[in-house]
Amino acid sequence: MSPTPVYVEYGKVPARPQKDEPEHYHLDIGYAFTTVRGDVGRIQESEVAGAGWYPLEVAERLVGHRIRRAVTAPA
């Protein structure tokens, strides 16, 4: 795992009445890591619809440019 975050994002999240959540701010801190196993592990099903491993080019199309920063940042 990288000793420092590879990205930090902060922004306003709109209210989600279906989850009884008011408008709020959210801080995302991302770290890069490697693994010898392909298992994604346990996910937080209330927040994550699915998880998987993808080639970088596919991952960029799915989640955007920050994924390339995460995997190419110096460790």
Phi and psi restraints in degrees (value plus and minus 20) as a CYANA .aco file:
   2 SER   PHI     -92.4   -52.4
   2 SER   PSI     121.5   161.5
   3 PRO   PHI     -93.3   -53.3
   3 PRO   PSI     -40.6    -0.6
   4 THR   PHI    -145.0  -105.0
   4 THR   PSI     134.6   174.6
   5 PRO   PHI     -81.6   -41.6
   5 PRO   PSI     126.8   166.8
   6 VAL   PHI    -113.7   -73.7
   6 VAL   PSI     -35.8     4.2
   7 TYR   PHI    -176.3  -136.3
   7 TYR   PSI     130.7   170.7
   8 VAL   PHI    -155.2  -115.2
   8 VAL   PSI     106.0   146.0
   9 GLU   PHI    -149.9  -109.9
   9 GLU   PSI     120.6   160.6
  10 TYR   PHI    -155.2  -115.2
  10 TYR   PSI     113.5   153.5
  11 GLY   PHI    -189.7  -149.7
  11 GLY   PSI     148.9   188.9
  12 LYS   PHI    -103.0   -63.0
  12 LYS   PSI     115.2   155.2
  13 VAL   PHI    -128.8   -88.8
  13 VAL   PSI     107.3   147.3
  14 PRO   PHI     -85.7   -45.7
  14 PRO   PSI     139.7   179.7
  15 ALA   PHI     -80.3   -40.3
  15 ALA   PSI     124.5   164.5
  16 ARG   PHI    -145.9  -105.9
  16 ARG   PSI      68.1   108.1
  17 PRO   PHI     -77.7   -37.7
  17 PRO   PSI     -52.6   -12.6
  18 GLN   PHI     -84.3   -44.3
  18 GLN   PSI     -41.6    -1.6
  19 LYS   PHI    -129.3   -89.3
  19 LYS   PSI     -12.5    27.5
  20 ASP   PHI      37.3    77.3
  20 ASP   PSI      19.5    59.5
  21 GLU   PHI    -131.4   -91.4
  21 GLU   PSI     106.4   146.4
  22 PRO   PHI     -96.1   -56.1
  22 PRO   PSI     150.2   190.2
  23 GLU   PHI     -76.9   -36.9
  23 GLU   PSI     119.5   159.5
  24 HIS   PHI    -177.6  -137.6
  24 HIS   PSI     152.4   192.4
  25 TYR   PHI    -121.0   -81.0
  25 TYR   PSI     129.4   169.4
  26 HIS   PHI    -152.3  -112.3
  26 HIS   PSI     116.5   156.5
  27 LEU   PHI    -135.8   -95.8
  27 LEU   PSI     100.1   140.1
  28 ASP   PHI    -127.9   -87.9
  28 ASP   PSI     109.4   149.4
  29 ILE   PHI    -144.4  -104.4
  29 ILE   PSI     100.0   140.0
  30 GLY   PHI    -132.0   -92.0
  30 GLY   PSI     119.1   159.1
  31 TYR   PHI    -140.1  -100.1
  31 TYR   PSI     129.7   169.7
  32 ALA   PHI    -117.2   -77.2
  32 ALA   PSI     125.8   165.8
  33 PHE   PHI    -173.8  -133.8
  33 PHE   PSI     144.2   184.2
  34 THR   PHI    -141.3  -101.3
  34 THR   PSI     140.2   180.2
  35 THR   PHI    -164.7  -124.7
  35 THR   PSI     132.3   172.3
  36 VAL   PHI    -113.7   -73.7
  36 VAL   PSI     -33.7     6.3
  37 ARG   PHI    -129.3   -89.3
  37 ARG   PSI     129.9   169.9
  38 GLY   PHI    -110.6   -70.6
  38 GLY   PSI     -18.8    21.2
  39 ASP   PHI     -90.5   -50.5
  39 ASP   PSI     110.2   150.2
  40 VAL   PHI    -100.5   -60.5
  40 VAL   PSI     -31.0     9.0
  41 GLY   PHI      61.6   101.6
  41 GLY   PSI    -187.8  -147.8
  42 ARG   PHI     -98.7   -58.7
  42 ARG   PSI     114.6   154.6
  43 ILE   PHI    -130.7   -90.7
  43 ILE   PSI     137.6   177.6
  44 GLN   PHI    -105.5   -65.5
  44 GLN   PSI      74.7   114.7
  45 GLU   PHI     -80.7   -40.7
  45 GLU   PSI     -45.1    -5.1
  46 SER   PHI     -92.1   -52.1
  46 SER   PSI     -38.5     1.5
  47 GLU   PHI    -136.2   -96.2
  47 GLU   PSI     -40.8    -0.8
  48 VAL   PHI    -142.4  -102.4
  48 VAL   PSI     103.5   143.5
  49 ALA   PHI     -99.4   -59.4
  49 ALA   PSI     -42.7    -2.7
  50 GLY   PHI     159.9   199.9
  50 GLY   PSI     144.3   184.3
  51 ALA   PHI    -166.9  -126.9
  51 ALA   PSI     130.1   170.1
  52 GLY   PHI    -192.0  -152.0
  52 GLY   PSI     148.9   188.9
  53 TRP   PHI    -118.5   -78.5
  53 TRP   PSI     116.1   156.1
  54 TYR   PHI    -156.8  -116.8
  54 TYR   PSI     134.0   174.0
  55 PRO   PHI     -79.8   -39.8
  55 PRO   PSI     129.8   169.8
  56 LEU   PHI     -73.1   -33.1
  56 LEU   PSI     -63.0   -23.0
  57 GLU   PHI     -82.7   -42.7
  57 GLU   PSI     -58.1   -18.1
  58 VAL   PHI     -90.6   -50.6
  58 VAL   PSI     -63.3   -23.3
  59 ALA   PHI     -79.9   -39.9
  59 ALA   PSI     -60.0   -20.0
  60 GLU   PHI     -81.8   -41.8
  60 GLU   PSI     -59.9   -19.9
  61 ARG   PHI     -86.6   -46.6
  61 ARG   PSI     -54.8   -14.8
  62 LEU   PHI     -98.3   -58.3
  62 LEU   PSI     -62.4   -22.4
  63 VAL   PHI    -141.4  -101.4
  63 VAL   PSI     -26.1    13.9
  64 GLY   PHI      81.5   121.5
  64 GLY   PSI    -199.1  -159.1
  65 HIS   PHI     -87.4   -47.4
  65 HIS   PSI     -43.5    -3.5
  66 ARG   PHI     -84.0   -44.0
  66 ARG   PSI     -42.3    -2.3
  67 ILE   PHI     -84.8   -44.8
  67 ILE   PSI     -57.3   -17.3
  68 ARG   PHI     -85.5   -45.5
  68 ARG   PSI     -61.5   -21.5
  69 ARG   PHI     -79.3   -39.3
  69 ARG   PSI     -59.9   -19.9
  70 ALA   PHI     -84.9   -44.9
  70 ALA   PSI     -59.1   -19.1
  71 VAL   PHI    -110.7   -70.7
  71 VAL   PSI     -32.6     7.4
  72 THR   PHI    -127.8   -87.8
  72 THR   PSI     -24.7    15.3
  73 ALA   PHI     -86.4   -46.4
  73 ALA   PSI     123.2   163.2
  74 PRO   PHI     -81.3   -41.3
  74 PRO   PSI     122.2   162.2
